[in-house]
Amino acid sequence: MQIAVVTGGANGMGRAYSIGLARAGFRVIAADIDEAALATLAVEARGENLAIEPMVMNVVNEADVNSGMQNILNRHNQIDVLVNNAGGAVANCRLAEMSLEQWQAHMTLNLTSQFLCIRAVLPSMSRRQRGSIINIASTSVSSGTTAALYVSDRPANLVAYVAAKGAVVAMTRTLARELGSDGIRVNAVSPGFTPTERVRATIAPEAITRMVDDQAFKRPQQPNDTVGAVVFLASPASRFMTGQNLSVDGGGSMGL
């Protein structure tokens, strides 16, 4: 059975990826800092007889990432798939009002965490001459629009978050070139605006409506809408794909 690690794997879209990959036949290690959500996911997995193992991991802590990945390798001898999902907006303020600490926090959570996780799995993947790395980015990189743009009369457009996700796309493409000779595929999936429970708690309903109006499909995106792309890139069906960025956003960024 192939081993897939999903960071931020117990909540929101990460939870959907964990369950989707397990249903597709992977043994999934759901790595998350939220212990309560991990416990809930474990109960659900047992009820459906899914091979999901919870793991507490802080993806912005280098030692935690290194020890966590090593523990997985000690138990399973391999990591076949890494889904770098953990991330999110740290602060919602205009760039001129943003502190250096807030800017750096966005970079650490959304970009540096992916670097740490990738670096930790590469030795094992390189030795085995195979592996699939899937970095979660965002179609806001193409559109330049986030829901935060519509929340008030003085919009704050999550510039730091989008900048970090843009760097994720760039890292994906350059790393794919670097790792091709090792048989390792590196791709990205860019979801559109997805109003998860956490997002709905912070974003006004009218902002969600505005984002949906920009899409070809006139309904809010759900976490499960992106699962197929992740499973595809994890599977042998995408064995000759690398350096690609798959946009899954209901047509919100067509042509951008």
Residue, then its C-alpha position, 0 to 999 in steps of 0.5 A: m500500500q502506498i503511503a501519503v502524507v497530508t499536512g493540515g490533514a484534519n481540517g477543511m480541505g486537508r481533511a477532504y484530501s486525507i479521506g479522498l486519498a484513503r478511499a482511493g487506496f492509500r494509507v494516509i498519515a494526516a499531519d496536523i497541529d489540531e489534536a482535537a480534529l485529528a481525534t475526530l478524523a480518526v473516529e470517522a476513519r475507523g467508522e469507514n474502515l479507512a487507513i488514516e493515521p493521525m499525527v500531531m505535527n507543527v509544519v513550521n517547526e523544523a525539528d518537528v517536521n524532521s522527526g515526524m517524517q522520520n517516524i513515518l519512515n521508521r514505521h512504513n519504510q517509505i513515503d510515496v506522496l506528500v500533499n503540502n496542504a497546511g497554510g492560510a491567511v495569518a492576518n487580514c490587513r492592508l499591506a501598508e499596515m502590515s508588520l514585518e512579523q505578519w508578513q514573515a508569518h505568512m511566508t513561514l506558514n504557506l511557503t517555508s512549511q512546504f520547503l521543510c516538508i519537501r526537504a524531509v521526504l526527498p532523501s527517501m524518495s530519491r533513494r527509491q527513484r520515485g515519489s509525487i509531491i503535490n503543493i497546494a497553491s491558490t488561483s488567487v495567484s492568477s486572478g489577484t483577487t481574494a474574498a477579503l477584497y469584498v469584506s468592507d469599504r476599505p479592502a485588504n486583499l491578503v497580499a502576503y498570503v497570495a505572494a506566498k502562494g505565488a512562490v509555491v507555484a514557482m517552487t513547484r516548477t523549478l523543483a520539478r526540473e531539479l528532481g526529474s532525474d530522480g524520478i520524482r514528480v512535483n506538481a501543484v493544485s490551485p483551488g479557488f475560493t473555498p468557504t470552509e467553516r473557518v472561512r465562513a466564520t471570518i468572511a461576510p456572506e456578501a463577499i462569498t457571493r461576490m466570489v461566486d459571481d466571478q465563477a462559471f459555476k454559480r455555487p460555492q466551491q466545496p473541499n471535495d471539489t479539489v480531491g479528484a485533482v489531488v488523487f490524480l496527481a498522487s496516482p500513476a495516471s499522472r506518471f508523466m506529469t511534472g511541473q504543472n499547476l492544476s486550477v480547480d476553481g469553477g472557472g473563476s480564473m479562466g484565461l488569467 
